[in-house]
Amino acid sequence: MKPRRIGGWESLRVLRPGGRLVLTIHGAVAAKTLDTSRSVALHERGFFHARSRKLEGIMPDWYQTSWHTPEYMASRMARHFVDINVCLVADGTQDVIAATAL
């Protein structure tokens, strides 16, 4: 996926330096719904992107469902953000990431 197509990176266009970004990613419980090959891909690469049959023809391929590890997100964001805080939400379905734009 190209960075310009990832919603978080689009925020760089609209956030001023010092602006705060808050986003969510699928958590550990949501990742447990992945089959073995997809789970392996998530843990090897730090992300996994899947196209949904229910969204086929409605949404473009890049606007589907993605899973990211907190470590992957923090490392990708570090180039453009500081004070990156990952909050692992107790129920594990979504985790929250907050960061400050450089």
C-alpha positions in Angstrom: 0.0 0.0 0.0 1.3 3.5 -0.8 1.5 5.8 2.2 -0.7 8.4 0.6 -3.5 5.9 0.6 -3.2 5.2 4.3 -5.6 7.4 6.2 -3.2 8.2 9.0 -0.7 9.6 6.5 -3.3 11.8 5.0 -3.5 13.5 8.3 -0.1 14.9 7.7 -1.6 17.1 5.1 -4.1 18.6 7.5 -2.3 18.6 10.8 -0.1 21.5 11.8 3.1 20.7 13.7 2.0 20.0 17.2 -1.4 18.8 16.1 -2.7 15.6 17.7 -3.7 12.5 15.8 -5.8 9.8 17.5 -6.6 6.6 15.6 -7.6 3.0 16.2 -6.3 -0.2 14.9 -7.7 -3.8 15.2 -6.5 -5.2 18.5 -5.4 -8.7 19.5 -9.0 -10.1 19.7 -9.8 -8.9 16.2 -6.6 -10.5 14.9 -7.6 -13.9 16.3 -10.3 -14.0 13.6 -7.6 -14.3 11.0 -6.9 -17.7 9.6 -3.4 -19.1 10.2 -1.8 -17.9 6.9 -3.2 -14.3 7.5 -2.1 -14.4 11.1 1.4 -15.4 10.1 1.5 -12.6 7.5 0.4 -10.1 10.1 3.1 -11.1 12.6 5.9 -11.4 10.0 5.2 -8.0 8.2 3.4 -6.1 11.0 0.3 -5.6 8.8 -2.2 -7.5 6.8 -4.7 -6.1 4.2 -7.7 -8.1 3.1 -10.3 -7.3 0.5 -13.9 -8.0 1.5 -16.5 -9.6 -0.8 -19.2 -7.5 0.8 -17.5 -4.3 -0.3 -16.5 -5.6 -3.8 -17.6 -3.1 -6.4 -18.6 -0.6 -3.7 -15.3 0.5 -2.3 -11.8 0.6 -3.9 -9.4 -2.3 -3.1 -7.2 0.0 -0.9 -10.3 0.9 1.2 -11.0 -2.4 2.8 -9.9 -4.0 6.1 -6.3 -3.9 7.5 -4.7 -5.2 10.6 -1.6 -3.6 12.0 0.6 -4.5 15.0 1.1 -1.7 17.5 4.9 -2.0 16.9 4.5 -1.6 13.1 2.4 1.5 13.5 4.7 3.1 16.0 7.7 2.5 13.8 6.0 3.8 10.7 4.7 6.9 12.5 8.0 7.8 14.1 9.2 9.6 11.0 6.4 12.1 11.2 5.1 12.0 14.8 6.5 12.2 18.3 4.9 11.3 21.7 3.5 8.1 20.1 1.3 6.4 22.7 -0.3 3.0 22.1 -3.1 2.1 24.4 -4.0 -1.6 24.3 -7.7 -1.6 25.0 -8.8 -4.2 27.5 -11.4 -5.9 25.3 -8.8 -6.3 22.5 -11.0 -5.5 19.6 -9.5 -2.0 18.9 -6.4 -0.4 20.2 -5.9 3.4 20.3 -2.8 5.3 19.1 -2.3 9.0 19.9 0.6 11.0 18.5 1.8 14.6 17.9 2.7 15.8 14.4 6.3 17.1 13.9 
